[in-house]
Amino acid sequence: MDYFKYNKGELFAEDVSVEKIAVGAGTPVYIYSKATMLDHFEKLKKAFAKLDTTICYSIKACGNINILKILADAGSGFDIVSGGELYRAQQAGADMKKTVFAGVGKTDEEILAALKAEIGYFNIESEAELENLINLAKQAGKKTKAALRVNPDVDPKTHKHITTGTKETKFGVDIERAEKVFEQYGKNDYVNLCAIHVHLGSGGKTIDPYCEAIKKVLPLIDTLRGKGFKIEMIDLGGGYGADYQTGTVPTAADYANGIVPLLKDKNLKLVLEPGKSIMANAGILLTKVLYLKQGGSKKFVIVDAGMNDLIRPWLYDAFHFIWPARVEERFSFLKRTDKLDIKGLEFVDIVGPICEGTDFFAKDRAIPPVKRGDLISIFTAGAYGFTMASNYNARLLPAEVLVDGKNFKVIRKRQNYEEMVAPERLR
């Protein structure tokens, strides 16, 4: 469920017209719904309540500290992948004991900062990293916990750029090697290797790969326990699907129905690292039509947002439902799909202003007719939208707005030109 709805042909974020937001904050602008993100978070909590579960929201999906604070206040932990994300979590008042640190290339400085912060777990990606963590913990006089990321060789059948659980990836260690890692490093004095981490990738659309991964990992946990290693937790990572197209992914309850029975009575804490399943449908990118252009048989709708603002369509072949912010009432629906056969729609390419052929949001997409100055909403943009934005073509980063009921506020102001070049000025 999300809280972006049409009322008499006008798009609202909760109880605020997006046109009103555009007047106040300009375009392009990311608009987030507090009610939506909390609804998705609470559904996950409820679905996995039968297990000792910690939900660690994945900061890389959408890292604005105002959003992180909302989730922290709701009881969320955090999944971080850099020192910068650790800092963001700290600024949001996160509980460090509910923070897990993943990533294949943690620097010494990042590891030391996380040790000082006393985070809950390091997710370990290789023997070399674990050895380094042990040495740094010893130097710092700190003890910590770690989960070994095991690669179960399970393919979640998503885009090749976001699949991480097969053998041919840079992530984790093969399940066959995991036992040897524990035998070599599992009884040191500084890093308590007491957990298993599994992450298959992003954009999963069925529960089967997650269940298959658990079934592969549980015998390993039994073997390790039989050798005296105290395995207290399993971290199933993130990647749980979001409804980019309506009704195409399992619900939180669906995931739990498959996962909970497998882990019940296993005496394991559970960590989940959702990102897009919480934030994707909690955000839209609102953009304005600059020009209409005919190119041969094609019609182009040129908007003021570009691939620097939202790179997912080019990078991942990602589908985002796109619809004008004001439409005739007969078009006032939000069934996110690319298969619309409705009289009165036009087939267009929706493109940005950047000097790249890859600067597009949709091709041959059916939408109601639009004109210069109209607002268009790109839906399901709350995850991996702003966090992947850049200044390519010296374009300014967009504003971010949070809606809470009848109120909205800018939670990141639009960048200006001086702010863009300030780090380059030599003094």
N, C-alpha and C positions, 0 to 999 in steps of 0.2 A: 504494500500500500504506500502511496505517496500523497502529499498534500498540495499538488499542483493541479488545479481544476479550472474548467471554463465555467463562467457564469454569464449567461446571456451573450455568449460569443466573445467574452473577454477573459484572458488568462489571469488567474490569481495564484500567488504563492501563499498558501494558507489564506489569510483574510486581507492580503495586500495585492492590489493590481500591479502586475509587472510593469505596466506603462508608467505608473507612479514612481516605481523604482528607477526606471530609465531616465525620467525627468530629474530625479534627485542625484543619481550616481553616474549617468551617462552610459554609453555602450562602447565596446562590448563589456559585459559585466557578468560575473558568476553570482548566482542567487541560490542560497542554501535555505532549506526548510528545517528548522529545529525539530518540529514535531515529527518529520519523517525520519530523521536520523535516530531519534530516541525510540520511535516505534520499532524500527528494525533492530536496534540494540536490545530492547526489552524482549522482543520475540526470540532472539537467540538465547538470552538468559533463561527465559521460561522453558524453551525447548530442551535445554541441557541441564535443567535443574536437578535431575535425578543423579547426576554425577557431580563430583567435586570439581567444578569448572571455573576457570578464570578466562574471561574474554579479554584478549589483548588486541585492541584496535590497531590496525596497521597504519602508522603515520604516513607512510609514503603515498597512500591513496589520496589524502587531503589533510595537510598538516597545519592549517591555520590555528594558532594557539587558542583563539576564542572557541573554535570547535572542539579542540582537545580538552579544554576546560569543561565544556558541557558534558562530554563523555566521561571525563574523570569524576565529575560530580555525580554521575549516574552509576559509578562503580567500575568503570572500565579500567583495565590495565592497558599497556601499550607494547606493540611490536616495533622496534626501531632497527634501522640498518645503517646508521651513521652517527658520528658525534653530534652533528647538527640536529638530528632527530632526538637524540638524548637531551640536548639543550632545550628544544621545543617542549618536550615532555616535562622537563623541570620547570620551565616558565609557566606551564599550564597547571602546576601543582600536582603532578602525577605521583602516585604511590610507586616508588622505585622498586619495591618488592614485587610489584605486579608488572614489571617491565622485563621484556626479553630482547636480547640483542642478536640479530642474525646478520648474515652477509659474509661473502667469501674473502673479502679483503680488508678486514678491520686493521687500522693502523695502531701502532703502539700507543699513540696519544689518545686515540679513541678508547682503547681497552683500559688504559689507566684512568681515564675520566669515568668510565662505567664502573670500574672497581671502586673508585672513590665515592661514587653515587650509591654503591651497594645495591645494584640491580638484582633482580630475582635470578635470572639464568642467562648465560651466554649460550647461544646456539652454535655449536662448533661444526665447521664445514670440512676440516681436514686434520690429519695428524700434525702437520707443521703448525697449524694455528693453535691446536691444543697445547703443543709443546711450548709455544711462545706465551700463551696465556698462563701456563704454570710458572714459567720463569718470571713474567711480569708481576704476577700475584705474589710470588716469593719476595721479589725486590720491594714491592709496595707494602709487604706485611699484611696482605688482605687474603681472606678466604672467600671463596665464591662457589656457586653451583653452575653446572653446565649440562646441556643436552647435546648428545651426538646426533647430527643430522644424518639420517640413514636414507639412502636412495633405494626405494623398493622396486625400481624399474617398472613403474605403472604409468601408463599414458592416459591422461585425462581427456584426450581428443580435443584439445583447444588449439589456438594458433601456435605455430612453431616458436614464435618469439616469447611466449609466456608459458611454455611447458618446461618444467624443471625436475620432474620425477623419474625421467628415463635415464638409462646409463650414460647416454651421450650428452650430458650436460656438465657444467662446471660446478654444480652444487652437490654437497654432501659426499658421503662415502658409500661404496657398494655395500649392500646388506651382508655380503660374504666376508667383507673386511671388518665389519663393525666389532665382532667378537674379539679380534686381535687387537683393535684399538683399546678396548676395555682392559684386556689383559696387560697391555703395555703401559697404559697411563691411568687406569681406573682406580689405583690405590695410592695416589700421591697425597701430600699433606695440605695442598692449597686449593685444588680444584676438585670439588666433589662431582664426579661424573655419574649423575644419578637419574638421567632422563634420556628419552629418545625423541628426536624431532623428525617429522615427516612433512614435506611440503611438495605437492604435486605440480603446482603451477597455478595460473589464474584463469578464471572464466569457465570453471567447471559447470556442466549442464546436467549431470546425473550424479547420483550418490554412489554408484557402483565402484568407481575408481577409489574412493575414500575407504569404502568397506574392504576392497581388495587389498589396499595398502595395510590396513589394520591387521587383516588376517595374515599377511606376510610378516609383520613386525612382532606380533604377540609371541610366536615361538622363540624369536630372538630374546625377548624380555624374559621368558621362562628359563631359557638357557643361561642367561646372565645371572638371574637370581639364583639359579642352581649352583653357580660358581661363587656365590657370596657377594655379588654386587647388588646393592640396594637401589633398585629402580623404582622411583617414587612417582614419576610423571611421564605422560606421553603428550607431546605437542603436535597437533595435527595441522599446524600451519593455517594458511588461508586459501584464497582462491575460489571461495564459494560463489556461485554464480549470482549475477544481478539481472533483473528483468530489463535488458536493453530492448527486447521485444516481449510484449505482454505474454505471460504464461509459459515462458520457455525454459525456466529453471526451477529446481526444487525450492520449496519453502524451508525456513529454519526447522519447522517441525518435520518435514520430509527427511532432511539430513539427520536429525536426531533419531528418527524412527529406524534408520539404518545403522547409525553409529552406536547409540546408547546400549542396545542389547549386546553388542560385541565387547564392550568395556565394563559392563555391569559385573560386579563381584571380582574384578581383576585387581582391586586395591591400587588403583592408579588415579592420581590427579590428572585432570585434562586441561590443556591450554588450547584455545582456538585463536587464530590471528586473522579475523575478518577485516577487510577493507572496503572493497567495492560493494559487498552485500549490505553494508551499513550506509555508505555514502553515495553510491552511484545515482540512485533515484532520489536522493535528497538534494540534488543540485541540477540547475540548468545553466546554460550559457545563452544569455540574451544578446542578440546582435541586430544591427539595423541594415536595411537594404539601401545600398548606395546607388546601384545602377542595374538596369535590365539590359541584356545584350543578346542579339541574335547572331549566331555563328553557324552558317549553313543551315542544317535542319535542327540544330540545337539551340535551346534558349538557356541563357545563363542568368542566374540571380547572384549578383556580386554584393557581398556583405562586408561590414567593417571588422568582423573577426577573421583571424587567419589561422593557418596551421601553427603559428607560434603560440596561439592561445589554446588551441585544442588539436593535438597532433595525432590522437588515436585513430581517426579514419585512415590516415596515410600509413601510420606505423604498424597498426594491427589489422588493417582491413575492417575496422570496427564500424558497426551499424549504430547510428544515433537517430532516433525518431526526431523529425524536424517539422514544425508546424507554426504558422503565424500566431502572434500573440492576440490578434483580433480577427475573428472569422464570422461568416454567416452562421446562424445558430445550427443549421443543418450539418455544419462541420465541427460543432462543439463537442468533440469526443477526444478521448486520449487512449485509444487502443494502439499501442506502439507496435507497428508492423510495417514491412516494406511491400506488403501485398494489398494495396488499396485499389479497389475498382469502383470508383464513385464518380458519377457524372459531375462535371464542372471542375475537376482537378486538371492541373497542367503538369507535364513532365519536364523537369528542369534539372540543370546542374547547379548546385549551390556551392559557390566558390568564394575564396577570400582575395585580398589585395596583394598577396605576397608574390614575388617574381619567381615562382616555381610551379611547374605543372602538377606537382603533388599537393598544391594548396587547394584542397576541396573538402567539403563536408559530406556531400552526397552527389551521386551521379544518376541521371535518369530517374529522379525521385518525383513522385506524384504529391503535389501540395496544392492548396487553394491559391488562386491568383494573388500576386502581391505587386506592390508598386514602390517606387522610391520613397524612402522615409518610413516604410512599415517595419515593425519589429518582428523578428523571427526567433523562436525558442528552439535551442538544440537541447534535447532532453537527455536524461541519464548521464549528465556531465559532471556530477559531483566527485567522482573518483578518477584519478589520473588525468585531471583536466588542468586546473591551475598549477598543480605540483610539477607538471611537465612543461609549463609555459616558459618562453624564452624571449629575449630581446632581438631575435633574428629580424633582419631588415631594419634594425634600430627602431623597432616598434615597442611602444610602451606596454608594460604589464597591465592587465585589466584590474579593475576594482573587484573586491569580493563583498557581498552583502549577505547578512543573516536576517531571516524573517522569523519572528516569534509572534504568532497570532496576528494581531492587528498592527504590529509594529515592525519596523525594519531599521537596521543600522549598518553603516559601512564598517566592516571589520578588517579591511585592508584598503587603504586609499589607492586611487589610481596613481601609478608612477608618473612623474613628470620628466622632462628632458634633462634638467639639471641633476636629478637623482640618478638618471641613467648613466650620465658621464662622470659623476662625482668621483667614483673610485679610480678613474683614469687620470685625474688631475695630479700632477706632480708638484710638490711644494719644496 
